[in-house]
Amino acid sequence: MKQLFLFGLALLLAGPAAAQRGAVISAAGGGGGVEPPVFYVPEETPWSHVVDSMLYYVDKSQVPSGILYDRAVPLAALPYFDRFTVDTTSAAHLRQAYLELFIAAYNQQAFTLTPSQLREQSEAQVRRGAVPLAVLDYRLHYLDTLAVYNNQLVLQNGLYRDVAGRNGSPYTERLLTLAAPLARSVTQQASFIVAPAFLLGNRGRVVSSLLVDFDNGAAAVSCLPGQTVPVSYPTPGNKVVRFTVSFTNGT
């Protein structure tokens, strides 16, 4: 099966992070609750060091996206999300996903924010009174479990090596678009903002607008980057926020 990771664990971890079609956010009296991370993982891990040692002799420039997801512990299970549609997820899962993409990247300087900055800046925005709406739009790769069988990589003494003149790439591509409001609760008279700093990706596409159903009984709202949108919830309780994202440039 090509959606398994060469270094395992994905089957054990994929279940809790299955793709969602809406982000649950609580509309209540207090509001503004910043969601804690699903898991705490530092931005550099022993796992990535182990994987890097196993791939020491592999040419990293051959990873097309520069993000090899095997280098991160796959708690967010990103290869299991729909590659053709936007998946609306929770704030905690989106932050975890961004952390894993950052860990998995060979060039972390290509990221405009570190995972810590994403969390700190989004929390600061919530304290200013508007919940940011975030989008991750990434291309990533992971190792095909059949790469050795297909003679695209060779395993020698526990280390992987490239095969000269191989008949295909050992890397499987995944295109991923995740969106989420970066808080777990809001007041019944809430504000959301499409903050450009939290529209993140590596696919060469620019978010031109979001169409957001805030689950407040009104029609979905078209939101532009930089725009603050007031939302009134007539009743308290859990609300399911759903996104559609429009892009310009790229594919």
VOVO-337132 format. One line per 2 residues: number of its first residue (from 0); for each residue x, y, z of C-alpha. Coordinates in pm, 1 decimal. Layout:
// residues N
NUM = X:Y:Z; ... .
***
This chain:
// residues 251
0 = 0.0:0.0:0.0; 153.5:328.4:-107.4 .
2 = 3.3:540.3:167.5; 202.4:372.7:439.8 .
4 = 525.2:526.3:562.8; 853.8:349.2:510.1 .
6 = 940.2:396.4:875.3; 602.8:279.9:1015.8 .
8 = 381.1:410.7:1294.2; 128.5:571.9:1059.8 .
10 = -124.3:294.0:1099.5; -115.4:333.9:1476.1 .
12 = -149.6:710.6:1468.4; -379.5:784.8:1175.3 .
14 = -707.9:704.4:1343.6; -735.8:995.4:1591.0 .
16 = -641.9:1248.0:1321.1; -886.2:1138.1:1050.8 .
18 = -995.0:1417.7:817.9; -1277.3:1639.0:933.4 .
20 = -1523.0:1843.0:727.0; -1575.6:2111.8:986.5 .
22 = -1404.5:2277.5:1281.2; -1600.1:2263.5:1606.5 .
24 = -1583.8:2595.3:1787.8; -1778.2:2680.1:2102.4 .
26 = -1984.7:2999.8:2109.5; -2031.1:3090.5:2474.5 .
28 = -2008.2:3370.9:2723.9; -1632.2:3369.2:2780.0 .
30 = -1486.5:3307.1:2437.7; -1141.3:3344.9:2295.5 .
32 = -1009.2:3015.4:2425.0; -684.0:2922.4:2254.4 .
34 = -672.6:2552.0:2183.8; -384.2:2359.5:2339.9 .
36 = -166.1:2149.1:2112.9; -274.9:1791.6:2050.2 .
38 = 76.5:1673.8:2132.6; 388.9:1858.3:2238.5 .
40 = 674.5:1789.5:2001.5; 986.6:2009.0:1987.3 .
42 = 1085.3:2157.8:1654.0; 1374.8:1914.7:1624.2 .
44 = 1334.6:1555.3:1736.2; 1537.8:1235.8:1782.5 .
46 = 1300.6:1080.9:1527.0; 1418.6:1317.2:1251.6 .
48 = 1780.6:1244.3:1347.5; 1723.6:868.9:1316.4 .
50 = 1556.5:906.4:977.3; 1831.3:1140.4:857.4 .
52 = 2096.7:889.6:958.2; 1917.7:614.9:763.4 .
54 = 1899.5:846.0:458.7; 2251.1:983.6:496.5 .
56 = 2358.7:868.6:149.5; 2035.4:965.5:-26.8 .
58 = 2040.5:1280.9:-241.8; 1802.0:1517.8:-59.9 .
60 = 1775.6:1747.1:-363.0; 1572.2:1471.8:-528.0 .
62 = 1283.8:1527.1:-281.8; 1070.1:1748.5:-509.9 .
64 = 895.0:1954.0:-239.6; 1189.1:1967.7:0.4 .
66 = 955.7:1826.7:268.0; 1005.5:1457.9:349.1 .
68 = 722.5:1374.3:585.4; 898.9:1060.4:713.0 .
70 = 1125.0:1295.1:912.2; 835.7:1391.0:1141.8 .
72 = 644.7:1169.1:1380.9; 317.6:1154.3:1180.1 .
74 = 72.0:1237.5:1456.9; -130.3:1463.7:1224.3 .
76 = -150.5:1183.0:962.1; -126.7:1430.4:674.8 .
78 = -110.3:1179.2:385.4; -457.8:1059.4:479.0 .
80 = -628.4:1390.1:405.6; -808.9:1458.3:78.9 .
82 = -565.6:1594.0:-179.4; -834.8:1755.2:-395.3 .
84 = -1048.2:1947.5:-144.6; -1004.2:2172.9:155.5 .
86 = -1019.4:1989.7:487.7; -1153.1:2206.5:768.8 .
88 = -988.7:2097.4:1090.6; -932.4:2211.7:1446.8 .
90 = -685.4:2474.9:1562.6; -485.7:2213.9:1753.3 .
92 = -461.6:1980.8:1454.1; -363.2:2261.8:1216.7 .
94 = -84.1:2369.8:1451.3; 32.4:2009.9:1482.4 .
96 = 28.1:1975.3:1103.7; 236.6:2290.2:1062.7 .
98 = 484.2:2168.4:1324.4; 527.3:1839.2:1139.4 .
100 = 572.2:2011.3:802.6; 835.8:2236.0:959.6 .
102 = 1022.8:1941.4:1113.1; 1002.5:1747.2:786.4 .
104 = 1143.7:2031.5:574.5; 1508.1:2025.5:473.5 .
106 = 1505.8:2406.5:441.9; 1317.2:2545.1:739.9 .
108 = 1414.5:2900.4:645.2; 1163.5:2875.8:360.9 .
110 = 888.7:2893.0:625.7; 776.7:3246.7:706.9 .
112 = 685.1:3145.7:1063.3; 825.2:2890.2:1301.0 .
114 = 562.3:2672.7:1474.8; 622.8:2868.7:1795.4 .
116 = 567.4:3198.3:1614.0; 245.4:3065.9:1460.6 .
118 = 113.9:2982.3:1804.6; 235.4:3300.4:1974.2 .
120 = 113.2:3534.6:1702.0; -225.6:3366.4:1672.2 .
122 = -273.0:3381.2:2049.7; -181.6:3752.3:2042.9 .
124 = -439.7:3808.6:1769.5; -706.8:3632.0:1976.6 .
126 = -621.6:3855.3:2273.9; -671.5:4158.6:2047.0 .
128 = -1028.0:4043.4:1996.2; -1037.2:3867.7:1657.6 .
130 = -991.7:3497.4:1589.6; -755.5:3440.7:1292.7 .
132 = -860.5:3207.9:1011.8; -560.1:3005.2:897.0 .
134 = -486.2:2808.0:580.9; -205.3:2557.7:516.8 .
136 = -154.6:2485.0:145.8; 140.1:2248.8:107.0 .
138 = 304.5:2000.4:-123.0; 495.0:1729.0:61.5 .
140 = 647.9:1388.7:-7.3; 701.7:1065.4:178.8 .
142 = 889.7:749.1:93.8; 705.3:481.6:-98.3 .
144 = 711.1:156.9:98.9; 775.4:-25.8:-229.1 .
146 = 1082.4:183.6:-315.2; 1330.6:-93.1:-232.8 .
148 = 1116.1:-362.5:-396.1; 1090.1:-144.8:-710.6 .
150 = 1468.8:-91.4:-714.4; 1438.0:284.7:-659.1 .
152 = 1635.6:267.9:-335.0; 1869.5:4.1:-201.5 .
154 = 1919.7:-85.9:164.8; 2278.3:-165.5:260.8 .
156 = 2388.2:-221.7:621.2; 2076.9:-45.0:751.8 .
158 = 2126.4:264.1:534.4; 1936.6:365.4:222.4 .
160 = 2111.9:465.8:-99.3; 1994.9:596.6:-434.0 .
162 = 1985.8:360.9:-732.2; 2150.4:497.0:-1045.5 .
164 = 1918.8:503.2:-1345.6; 1615.1:402.9:-1140.8 .
166 = 1288.2:372.5:-1329.0; 1088.2:607.9:-1108.5 .
168 = 1087.1:823.3:-798.0; 1090.8:663.2:-451.9 .
170 = 885.1:958.8:-323.3; 506.2:977.3:-314.8 .
172 = 353.7:1324.1:-343.3; 70.7:1460.5:-132.0 .
174 = -107.8:1791.6:-188.5; -271.8:1924.1:124.5 .
176 = -499.3:2216.4:206.7; -612.1:2257.7:567.8 .
178 = -810.8:2547.9:714.0; -913.2:2629.3:1069.9 .
180 = -1014.2:2909.6:1304.6; -726.6:2939.0:1551.0 .
182 = -930.8:2927.2:1871.7; -1157.0:2675.0:2036.8 .
184 = -1420.0:2918.2:2165.9; -1558.7:3262.7:2091.0 .
186 = -1812.2:3501.0:2238.5; -2158.7:3505.9:2087.8 .
188 = -2068.6:3842.4:1933.1; -1741.4:3734.9:1774.5 .
190 = -1492.6:3867.4:1523.5; -1281.0:3665.5:1281.9 .
192 = -991.5:3793.6:1073.0; -827.4:3660.0:757.7 .
194 = -475.1:3744.2:868.4; -230.6:3717.7:572.9 .
196 = 43.5:3598.5:810.6; -149.9:3275.5:866.7 .
198 = -210.4:3194.7:498.9; 84.9:2959.9:462.5 .
200 = 204.3:2725.8:190.6; 465.2:2619.7:-63.7 .
202 = 253.9:2553.6:-372.9; 298.2:2896.0:-530.9 .
204 = -68.7:2977.9:-484.0; -210.4:3287.6:-317.1 .
206 = -529.7:3275.4:-112.9; -763.8:3522.5:-283.1 .
208 = -1068.2:3465.9:-61.2; -1233.6:3235.1:190.0 .
210 = -1597.8:3136.2:184.1; -1681.9:3054.0:544.3 .
212 = -1996.3:2902.8:688.7; -1980.1:3007.4:1053.7 .
214 = -2278.9:2789.1:1148.8; -2471.8:3085.1:1289.1 .
216 = -2785.6:3037.0:1079.8; -2675.8:3291.7:818.3 .
218 = -2537.8:3238.0:469.6; -2169.1:3164.2:417.4 .
220 = -1955.4:3479.2:415.3; -1690.8:3568.9:157.2 .
222 = -1380.6:3690.0:342.5; -1080.0:3860.6:183.8 .
224 = -723.2:3859.2:318.4; -687.9:4132.9:577.7 .
226 = -1063.3:4154.5:635.4; -1224.7:4136.0:979.2 .
228 = -1568.0:3974.3:981.7; -1816.6:4020.0:1269.2 .
230 = -2023.7:3708.7:1340.6; -2326.4:3691.9:1567.5 .
232 = -2430.2:3362.5:1723.1; -2792.8:3377.3:1837.5 .
234 = -2749.2:3081.5:2069.2; -2452.2:2941.0:2263.4 .
236 = -2313.2:2593.8:2203.1; -2081.3:2410.1:1967.8 .
238 = -2070.9:2541.0:1610.8; -1924.4:2365.8:1305.0 .
240 = -1726.6:2613.4:1092.4; -1660.5:2511.9:730.2 .
242 = -1429.3:2664.5:470.0; -1397.0:2692.2:95.4 .
244 = -1069.1:2849.1:-20.4; -1011.5:3026.8:-350.9 .
246 = -660.9:3076.2:-491.9; -485.3:3277.1:-757.5 .
248 = -156.9:3171.1:-923.0; -12.1:2821.4:-918.9 .
250 = -211.4:2501.8:-927.5 .
***
